[in-house]
Amino acid sequence: MAKRKKSTFERLRSDQLNRKQRRDLGRRLVSDDPGLSIIHPDAGGIDVGNESHFVAVPPDRDAHPVQEFGCWTADLKRMAEWLRACRIDTVAMQATGVYWIALYDILAQHGIRVVVVNAQCTKNVPGRKSDVQESQWLMKLHTYGLLRDSFRLAENMESVRTIWRLRDRHVQEAGRAVQHMQKALTKMNIQLANVISDISGVSGQAIIAAILQGERDPYQLADLKHELVQASREEVARSLEGNWREDVLFELQQAVDSYQFAHRQMRECDRKLDRYLASLPTRVMAVPGQAARPQAAAPKKAKKTKKPKGNAPALDLQEELKRICGVDLTSIDGIHVMTAQTILSEIGTDMSAFQTENHFASWLGLTPSKDISGGKVIGPGRRKVQNRVAMALRMAATTLLRSASYLGGRYRHLRKQLPSKAAAVKAMARHLAVLVYRMLTKGEAWVDRGATKFEQKRTELELAYLKSKALAKGFQLTPITAVS
């Protein structure tokens, strides 16, 4: 039997009402007069679409309380003016794709507070659904204060997030181009990937470039390998004997061009990102017990152009992130500079939108979800959260498996205790998220105490648990050395 999904009212009022009361609330809310306290009397609802938007206001504000507006800028401004004429000071709309962004900006410019809500929290009543009904339903939910505003990044961080996401797409395109190169080489029976670990490296790209320029002698091609390649010259030469099909060589050329183009785009993004990061203010964290003193701006030194490794940005991200965040997030073992940049670009430095570290972890989708009915847990929840920061923290957690740090010891302990590796990764990612939250809110630096300290702490906790359990049964633990 399939589990019944929770309604919006069950999800929002599950901690206050029982099942019968929630059912009664749902029936009352559908009626014209639900008898609830009005939180936002001047509220409206907008059903966002691709070509047009439907806007609903209270019936006493206009002869036509539901109107349709186009998606072009002139009509969006006309919508904002109509809402102001109807004395509407706040509206609710769903985060539908990217169609809501332009509408949000124009309404905010006209002084209207916009609440962007998750579509899962605004499920309509059973039956037929139309755009008019959806806008009226959003207005009603917002009027009674049953909608929660979504997290929105600070305005000065949006440009950083846009460029960083764009750069990530270029990295993925470069990875696909490398796969195409390897496929083309394999079709010609060029087994270069079996002797060189990465064909996108110096040796691989030099050999591929020579192949495309017409070189066919395997030993001449093998001489192009770097001295650090472990494979011998003979082994590399044997792997470079192929059939040299003209159509596949054309395919290889196209893949190389795509790879080089993606890297050019990444370098352009790096230059733009450097400008945006430099424009962000320096953050000074107040450590408890110490007064926060603004530091004098140090004279800027000429930047040394460093050749990036792989897909890494060609700029000093670590120092910039430390200046902007006020703390060094990379001091946490497992969090690389790329992970720290993802955290900055997706959530910024202002954590006031999250009341506690538990709220932050829940927003990331790194907390356990359970289906509860009648006060009883009936099974694991099916909460799906797509979050770039959570994905980066999960990847950071997997790098701690062989780490000699305190966090490494904790991750290995979680792998032993939890039923699956995925659960251990999620639990460790949540712990990393908590550390990030504490550093960004309290300004305290992370100091690693080593895996030995963690093992010692775990041993003390286990001994304390065993002593309390034995004492409850009327026994007392005695060390073996004392007995002998």
Contacts in CASP RR format, 6 or more apart in sequence:
PFRMAT RR
TARGET T0000
AUTHOR 0000-0000-0000
METHOD contacts of the structure
MODEL  1
MAKRKKSTFERLRSDQLNRKQRRDLGRRLVSDDPGLSIIHPDAGGIDVGN
ESHFVAVPPDRDAHPVQEFGCWTADLKRMAEWLRACRIDTVAMQATGVYW
IALYDILAQHGIRVVVVNAQCTKNVPGRKSDVQESQWLMKLHTYGLLRDS
FRLAENMESVRTIWRLRDRHVQEAGRAVQHMQKALTKMNIQLANVISDIS
GVSGQAIIAAILQGERDPYQLADLKHELVQASREEVARSLEGNWREDVLF
ELQQAVDSYQFAHRQMRECDRKLDRYLASLPTRVMAVPGQAARPQAAAPK
KAKKTKKPKGNAPALDLQEELKRICGVDLTSIDGIHVMTAQTILSEIGTD
MSAFQTENHFASWLGLTPSKDISGGKVIGPGRRKVQNRVAMALRMAATTL
LRSASYLGGRYRHLRKQLPSKAAAVKAMARHLAVLVYRMLTKGEAWVDRG
ATKFEQKRTELELAYLKSKALAKGFQLTPITAVS
3 371 0 8 1.000
3 378 0 8 1.000
3 379 0 8 1.000
6 14 0 8 1.000
6 371 0 8 1.000
7 22 0 8 1.000
7 26 0 8 1.000
7 123 0 8 1.000
8 121 0 8 1.000
8 122 0 8 1.000
8 123 0 8 1.000
8 141 0 8 1.000
8 146 0 8 1.000
9 22 0 8 1.000
9 25 0 8 1.000
9 26 0 8 1.000
9 29 0 8 1.000
9 146 0 8 1.000
10 22 0 8 1.000
11 121 0 8 1.000
12 121 0 8 1.000
12 146 0 8 1.000
13 21 0 8 1.000
13 22 0 8 1.000
13 25 0 8 1.000
14 22 0 8 1.000
14 372 0 8 1.000
17 25 0 8 1.000
18 374 0 8 1.000
19 373 0 8 1.000
19 374 0 8 1.000
25 34 0 8 1.000
28 34 0 8 1.000
28 35 0 8 1.000
28 36 0 8 1.000
29 36 0 8 1.000
29 140 0 8 1.000
29 141 0 8 1.000
29 144 0 8 1.000
30 125 0 8 1.000
34 144 0 8 1.000
36 144 0 8 1.000
37 144 0 8 1.000
38 143 0 8 1.000
38 144 0 8 1.000
39 143 0 8 1.000
39 144 0 8 1.000
39 145 0 8 1.000
40 90 0 8 1.000
40 142 0 8 1.000
40 143 0 8 1.000
40 145 0 8 1.000
41 143 0 8 1.000
42 87 0 8 1.000
42 88 0 8 1.000
42 89 0 8 1.000
42 90 0 8 1.000
43 58 0 8 1.000
43 88 0 8 1.000
43 90 0 8 1.000
43 91 0 8 1.000
43 92 0 8 1.000
43 139 0 8 1.000
43 142 0 8 1.000
43 143 0 8 1.000
44 55 0 8 1.000
44 56 0 8 1.000
44 57 0 8 1.000
44 58 0 8 1.000
44 83 0 8 1.000
44 88 0 8 1.000
44 90 0 8 1.000
44 91 0 8 1.000
44 92 0 8 1.000
44 138 0 8 1.000
44 139 0 8 1.000
44 142 0 8 1.000
44 143 0 8 1.000
45 55 0 8 1.000
45 56 0 8 1.000
45 57 0 8 1.000
45 91 0 8 1.000
45 92 0 8 1.000
45 93 0 8 1.000
45 135 0 8 1.000
45 136 0 8 1.000
45 138 0 8 1.000
45 139 0 8 1.000
45 142 0 8 1.000
46 53 0 8 1.000
46 54 0 8 1.000
46 55 0 8 1.000
46 56 0 8 1.000
46 91 0 8 1.000
46 92 0 8 1.000
46 93 0 8 1.000
46 103 0 8 1.000
46 135 0 8 1.000
46 138 0 8 1.000
47 53 0 8 1.000
47 54 0 8 1.000
47 55 0 8 1.000
47 93 0 8 1.000
47 94 0 8 1.000
47 131 0 8 1.000
47 132 0 8 1.000
47 134 0 8 1.000
47 135 0 8 1.000
47 138 0 8 1.000
48 93 0 8 1.000
48 94 0 8 1.000
48 96 0 8 1.000
48 99 0 8 1.000
48 100 0 8 1.000
48 103 0 8 1.000
49 71 0 8 1.000
49 96 0 8 1.000
49 99 0 8 1.000
49 131 0 8 1.000
50 71 0 8 1.000
50 99 0 8 1.000
51 70 0 8 1.000
51 71 0 8 1.000
52 68 0 8 1.000
52 69 0 8 1.000
52 70 0 8 1.000
52 71 0 8 1.000
53 68 0 8 1.000
53 69 0 8 1.000
53 70 0 8 1.000
53 71 0 8 1.000
53 76 0 8 1.000
53 79 0 8 1.000
53 103 0 8 1.000
54 66 0 8 1.000
54 67 0 8 1.000
54 68 0 8 1.000
54 69 0 8 1.000
54 131 0 8 1.000
54 132 0 8 1.000
54 134 0 8 1.000
54 135 0 8 1.000
55 66 0 8 1.000
55 67 0 8 1.000
55 68 0 8 1.000
55 69 0 8 1.000
55 79 0 8 1.000
55 82 0 8 1.000
55 83 0 8 1.000
55 91 0 8 1.000
55 135 0 8 1.000
56 65 0 8 1.000
56 66 0 8 1.000
56 132 0 8 1.000
56 135 0 8 1.000
56 136 0 8 1.000
56 138 0 8 1.000
56 139 0 8 1.000
57 65 0 8 1.000
57 66 0 8 1.000
57 83 0 8 1.000
57 86 0 8 1.000
57 88 0 8 1.000
57 139 0 8 1.000
58 65 0 8 1.000
58 86 0 8 1.000
58 139 0 8 1.000
58 143 0 8 1.000
59 65 0 8 1.000
61 86 0 8 1.000
61 87 0 8 1.000
61 88 0 8 1.000
62 82 0 8 1.000
62 86 0 8 1.000
66 132 0 8 1.000
66 135 0 8 1.000
66 136 0 8 1.000
67 82 0 8 1.000
68 131 0 8 1.000
69 75 0 8 1.000
69 76 0 8 1.000
69 78 0 8 1.000
69 79 0 8 1.000
69 82 0 8 1.000
70 76 0 8 1.000
71 99 0 8 1.000
71 102 0 8 1.000
73 102 0 8 1.000
73 106 0 8 1.000
76 102 0 8 1.000
76 103 0 8 1.000
76 106 0 8 1.000
77 106 0 8 1.000
77 110 0 8 1.000
79 103 0 8 1.000
79 106 0 8 1.000
79 107 0 8 1.000
80 106 0 8 1.000
80 107 0 8 1.000
80 109 0 8 1.000
80 110 0 8 1.000
80 112 0 8 1.000
81 110 0 8 1.000
83 91 0 8 1.000
83 107 0 8 1.000
83 110 0 8 1.000
83 112 0 8 1.000
84 110 0 8 1.000
84 112 0 8 1.000
88 112 0 8 1.000
89 111 0 8 1.000
89 112 0 8 1.000
89 113 0 8 1.000
90 112 0 8 1.000
90 113 0 8 1.000
90 114 0 8 1.000
90 115 0 8 1.000
90 142 0 8 1.000
91 107 0 8 1.000
91 112 0 8 1.000
91 113 0 8 1.000
91 114 0 8 1.000
91 115 0 8 1.000
91 142 0 8 1.000
92 114 0 8 1.000
92 115 0 8 1.000
92 117 0 8 1.000
92 138 0 8 1.000
92 139 0 8 1.000
92 141 0 8 1.000
92 142 0 8 1.000
92 147 0 8 1.000
93 100 0 8 1.000
93 103 0 8 1.000
93 104 0 8 1.000
93 114 0 8 1.000
93 115 0 8 1.000
93 116 0 8 1.000
93 117 0 8 1.000
93 138 0 8 1.000
94 100 0 8 1.000
94 116 0 8 1.000
94 117 0 8 1.000
94 118 0 8 1.000
94 119 0 8 1.000
94 122 0 8 1.000
94 138 0 8 1.000
95 116 0 8 1.000
95 117 0 8 1.000
95 118 0 8 1.000
95 119 0 8 1.000
95 150 0 8 1.000
96 119 0 8 1.000
100 116 0 8 1.000
103 114 0 8 1.000
104 114 0 8 1.000
104 116 0 8 1.000
107 114 0 8 1.000
108 114 0 8 1.000
115 142 0 8 1.000
115 147 0 8 1.000
115 149 0 8 1.000
116 149 0 8 1.000
116 150 0 8 1.000
116 152 0 8 1.000
117 138 0 8 1.000
117 147 0 8 1.000
117 148 0 8 1.000
117 149 0 8 1.000
117 150 0 8 1.000
118 148 0 8 1.000
118 150 0 8 1.000
121 147 0 8 1.000
121 148 0 8 1.000
122 137 0 8 1.000
122 138 0 8 1.000
122 141 0 8 1.000
122 147 0 8 1.000
124 133 0 8 1.000
124 134 0 8 1.000
124 137 0 8 1.000
125 137 0 8 1.000
138 147 0 8 1.000
141 147 0 8 1.000
151 347 0 8 1.000
151 353 0 8 1.000
151 363 0 8 1.000
153 161 0 8 1.000
153 346 0 8 1.000
153 347 0 8 1.000
153 348 0 8 1.000
154 348 0 8 1.000
154 350 0 8 1.000
156 279 0 8 1.000
156 280 0 8 1.000
157 280 0 8 1.000
157 344 0 8 1.000
157 345 0 8 1.000
157 348 0 8 1.000
159 276 0 8 1.000
160 273 0 8 1.000
160 276 0 8 1.000
160 277 0 8 1.000
160 280 0 8 1.000
160 344 0 8 1.000
160 345 0 8 1.000
161 345 0 8 1.000
161 346 0 8 1.000
163 269 0 8 1.000
163 272 0 8 1.000
163 273 0 8 1.000
163 276 0 8 1.000
164 269 0 8 1.000
164 273 0 8 1.000
164 341 0 8 1.000
164 342 0 8 1.000
164 345 0 8 1.000
165 345 0 8 1.000
165 388 0 8 1.000
166 269 0 8 1.000
167 266 0 8 1.000
167 269 0 8 1.000
167 270 0 8 1.000
167 273 0 8 1.000
167 313 0 8 1.000
170 262 0 8 1.000
170 263 0 8 1.000
170 265 0 8 1.000
170 266 0 8 1.000
170 269 0 8 1.000
171 262 0 8 1.000
171 266 0 8 1.000
171 311 0 8 1.000
173 258 0 8 1.000
173 262 0 8 1.000
174 200 0 8 1.000
174 259 0 8 1.000
174 262 0 8 1.000
174 263 0 8 1.000
174 266 0 8 1.000
174 311 0 8 1.000
175 200 0 8 1.000
175 259 0 8 1.000
175 262 0 8 1.000
176 258 0 8 1.000
177 255 0 8 1.000
177 256 0 8 1.000
177 258 0 8 1.000
177 259 0 8 1.000
177 262 0 8 1.000
178 199 0 8 1.000
178 200 0 8 1.000
178 255 0 8 1.000
178 259 0 8 1.000
180 251 0 8 1.000
180 254 0 8 1.000
180 255 0 8 1.000
180 258 0 8 1.000
181 199 0 8 1.000
181 200 0 8 1.000
181 208 0 8 1.000
181 252 0 8 1.000
181 255 0 8 1.000
181 256 0 8 1.000
181 259 0 8 1.000
182 193 0 8 1.000
182 199 0 8 1.000
184 248 0 8 1.000
184 249 0 8 1.000
184 251 0 8 1.000
184 252 0 8 1.000
184 255 0 8 1.000
185 191 0 8 1.000
185 192 0 8 1.000
185 193 0 8 1.000
185 199 0 8 1.000
185 208 0 8 1.000
185 252 0 8 1.000
186 193 0 8 1.000
187 245 0 8 1.000
187 248 0 8 1.000
187 251 0 8 1.000
188 242 0 8 1.000
188 243 0 8 1.000
188 244 0 8 1.000
188 245 0 8 1.000
188 248 0 8 1.000
188 249 0 8 1.000
189 241 0 8 1.000
189 242 0 8 1.000
189 243 0 8 1.000
190 211 0 8 1.000
190 239 0 8 1.000
190 240 0 8 1.000
190 241 0 8 1.000
190 242 0 8 1.000
191 239 0 8 1.000
192 199 0 8 1.000
192 204 0 8 1.000
192 207 0 8 1.000
192 208 0 8 1.000
192 236 0 8 1.000
192 239 0 8 1.000
192 240 0 8 1.000
193 199 0 8 1.000
194 239 0 8 1.000
195 229 0 8 1.000
195 231 0 8 1.000
195 235 0 8 1.000
195 236 0 8 1.000
195 239 0 8 1.000
196 203 0 8 1.000
196 204 0 8 1.000
196 207 0 8 1.000
196 225 0 8 1.000
196 229 0 8 1.000
196 231 0 8 1.000
196 236 0 8 1.000
198 204 0 8 1.000
199 205 0 8 1.000
199 208 0 8 1.000
200 259 0 8 1.000
200 310 0 8 1.000
201 310 0 8 1.000
202 226 0 8 1.000
203 224 0 8 1.000
203 225 0 8 1.000
203 226 0 8 1.000
203 229 0 8 1.000
204 225 0 8 1.000
206 224 0 8 1.000
206 225 0 8 1.000
207 221 0 8 1.000
207 224 0 8 1.000
207 225 0 8 1.000
207 240 0 8 1.000
208 252 0 8 1.000
208 256 0 8 1.000
209 256 0 8 1.000
210 220 0 8 1.000
210 221 0 8 1.000
210 224 0 8 1.000
211 221 0 8 1.000
211 249 0 8 1.000
211 252 0 8 1.000
212 249 0 8 1.000
212 252 0 8 1.000
212 253 0 8 1.000
212 256 0 8 1.000
215 221 0 8 1.000
216 244 0 8 1.000
218 236 0 8 1.000
218 237 0 8 1.000
218 238 0 8 1.000
218 240 0 8 1.000
218 241 0 8 1.000
219 233 0 8 1.000
219 237 0 8 1.000
221 236 0 8 1.000
221 237 0 8 1.000
221 240 0 8 1.000
222 233 0 8 1.000
222 234 0 8 1.000
222 236 0 8 1.000
222 237 0 8 1.000
222 240 0 8 1.000
223 233 0 8 1.000
225 231 0 8 1.000
225 233 0 8 1.000
225 236 0 8 1.000
229 236 0 8 1.000
266 311 0 8 1.000
266 313 0 8 1.000
267 314 0 8 1.000
270 313 0 8 1.000
270 314 0 8 1.000
270 315 0 8 1.000
273 313 0 8 1.000
273 315 0 8 1.000
274 315 0 8 1.000
277 320 0 8 1.000
277 324 0 8 1.000
278 320 0 8 1.000
280 324 0 8 1.000
281 324 0 8 1.000
282 295 0 8 1.000
282 297 0 8 1.000
282 323 0 8 1.000
282 324 0 8 1.000
282 326 0 8 1.000
283 323 0 8 1.000
283 324 0 8 1.000
283 325 0 8 1.000
283 326 0 8 1.000
283 349 0 8 1.000
284 292 0 8 1.000
284 293 0 8 1.000
284 294 0 8 1.000
284 295 0 8 1.000
284 326 0 8 1.000
285 292 0 8 1.000
285 326 0 8 1.000
285 327 0 8 1.000
285 442 0 8 1.000
285 443 0 8 1.000
286 292 0 8 1.000
286 443 0 8 1.000
287 442 0 8 1.000
287 443 0 8 1.000
287 444 0 8 1.000
288 442 0 8 1.000
288 444 0 8 1.000
303 315 0 8 1.000
303 316 0 8 1.000
305 314 0 8 1.000
306 314 0 8 1.000
306 316 0 8 1.000
307 314 0 8 1.000
308 314 0 8 1.000
312 338 0 8 1.000
313 341 0 8 1.000
317 337 0 8 1.000
317 338 0 8 1.000
317 340 0 8 1.000
317 341 0 8 1.000
318 328 0 8 1.000
318 330 0 8 1.000
318 337 0 8 1.000
318 340 0 8 1.000
321 328 0 8 1.000
321 329 0 8 1.000
321 330 0 8 1.000
321 337 0 8 1.000
321 340 0 8 1.000
321 341 0 8 1.000
321 344 0 8 1.000
322 328 0 8 1.000
324 344 0 8 1.000
324 349 0 8 1.000
325 340 0 8 1.000
325 344 0 8 1.000
325 349 0 8 1.000
325 439 0 8 1.000
325 440 0 8 1.000
326 349 0 8 1.000
326 443 0 8 1.000
327 439 0 8 1.000
327 440 0 8 1.000
327 443 0 8 1.000
327 444 0 8 1.000
327 445 0 8 1.000
328 445 0 8 1.000
329 335 0 8 1.000
329 339 0 8 1.000
329 340 0 8 1.000
329 343 0 8 1.000
329 436 0 8 1.000
329 439 0 8 1.000
330 336 0 8 1.000
330 337 0 8 1.000
330 340 0 8 1.000
331 445 0 8 1.000
331 446 0 8 1.000
331 448 0 8 1.000
332 407 0 8 1.000
332 432 0 8 1.000
332 435 0 8 1.000
332 436 0 8 1.000
332 439 0 8 1.000
332 446 0 8 1.000
333 400 0 8 1.000
333 403 0 8 1.000
333 405 0 8 1.000
333 406 0 8 1.000
333 407 0 8 1.000
333 408 0 8 1.000
333 448 0 8 1.000
334 396 0 8 1.000
334 397 0 8 1.000
334 399 0 8 1.000
334 400 0 8 1.000
334 403 0 8 1.000
334 407 0 8 1.000
334 432 0 8 1.000
335 343 0 8 1.000
335 393 0 8 1.000
335 396 0 8 1.000
335 432 0 8 1.000
335 436 0 8 1.000
336 396 0 8 1.000
336 399 0 8 1.000
338 392 0 8 1.000
339 392 0 8 1.000
339 393 0 8 1.000
339 395 0 8 1.000
339 396 0 8 1.000
342 388 0 8 1.000
342 389 0 8 1.000
342 392 0 8 1.000
343 389 0 8 1.000
343 392 0 8 1.000
343 436 0 8 1.000
346 387 0 8 1.000
346 388 0 8 1.000
346 389 0 8 1.000
347 389 0 8 1.000
349 440 0 8 1.000
351 360 0 8 1.000
351 437 0 8 1.000
351 440 0 8 1.000
351 441 0 8 1.000
354 360 0 8 1.000
354 363 0 8 1.000
354 437 0 8 1.000
357 433 0 8 1.000
357 434 0 8 1.000
357 437 0 8 1.000
357 438 0 8 1.000
358 367 0 8 1.000
360 433 0 8 1.000
360 434 0 8 1.000
360 437 0 8 1.000
361 367 0 8 1.000
361 430 0 8 1.000
361 433 0 8 1.000
361 434 0 8 1.000
361 437 0 8 1.000
363 387 0 8 1.000
364 385 0 8 1.000
364 387 0 8 1.000
364 389 0 8 1.000
364 390 0 8 1.000
364 393 0 8 1.000
364 429 0 8 1.000
364 430 0 8 1.000
364 433 0 8 1.000
365 383 0 8 1.000
365 385 0 8 1.000
365 387 0 8 1.000
365 390 0 8 1.000
366 390 0 8 1.000
366 393 0 8 1.000
366 426 0 8 1.000
366 429 0 8 1.000
366 430 0 8 1.000
366 433 0 8 1.000
367 430 0 8 1.000
368 380 0 8 1.000
369 380 0 8 1.000
369 381 0 8 1.000
369 382 0 8 1.000
369 383 0 8 1.000
370 377 0 8 1.000
370 379 0 8 1.000
370 380 0 8 1.000
370 381 0 8 1.000
371 377 0 8 1.000
371 378 0 8 1.000
371 379 0 8 1.000
371 380 0 8 1.000
371 381 0 8 1.000
371 382 0 8 1.000
372 378 0 8 1.000
389 433 0 8 1.000
390 429 0 8 1.000
390 433 0 8 1.000
393 429 0 8 1.000
393 432 0 8 1.000
393 433 0 8 1.000
393 436 0 8 1.000
394 425 0 8 1.000
394 426 0 8 1.000
394 429 0 8 1.000
396 429 0 8 1.000
396 432 0 8 1.000
397 411 0 8 1.000
397 425 0 8 1.000
397 428 0 8 1.000
397 429 0 8 1.000
397 432 0 8 1.000
398 425 0 8 1.000
400 407 0 8 1.000
400 408 0 8 1.000
400 409 0 8 1.000
400 410 0 8 1.000
400 411 0 8 1.000
400 428 0 8 1.000
401 408 0 8 1.000
401 411 0 8 1.000
401 412 0 8 1.000
401 415 0 8 1.000
403 409 0 8 1.000
403 411 0 8 1.000
403 451 0 8 1.000
404 450 0 8 1.000
404 451 0 8 1.000
405 448 0 8 1.000
405 450 0 8 1.000
405 451 0 8 1.000
406 448 0 8 1.000
406 449 0 8 1.000
406 450 0 8 1.000
406 451 0 8 1.000
406 453 0 8 1.000
406 454 0 8 1.000
407 428 0 8 1.000
407 431 0 8 1.000
407 432 0 8 1.000
407 448 0 8 1.000
408 451 0 8 1.000
408 454 0 8 1.000
409 450 0 8 1.000
409 451 0 8 1.000
409 454 0 8 1.000
409 455 0 8 1.000
410 428 0 8 1.000
410 431 0 8 1.000
410 454 0 8 1.000
411 424 0 8 1.000
411 428 0 8 1.000
413 454 0 8 1.000
413 458 0 8 1.000
414 423 0 8 1.000
414 424 0 8 1.000
414 427 0 8 1.000
414 428 0 8 1.000
415 421 0 8 1.000
415 424 0 8 1.000
417 424 0 8 1.000
418 424 0 8 1.000
418 427 0 8 1.000
435 446 0 8 1.000
438 444 0 8 1.000
439 445 0 8 1.000
439 446 0 8 1.000
463 477 0 8 1.000
466 477 0 8 1.000
467 476 0 8 1.000
467 477 0 8 1.000
470 476 0 8 1.000
470 477 0 8 1.000
END
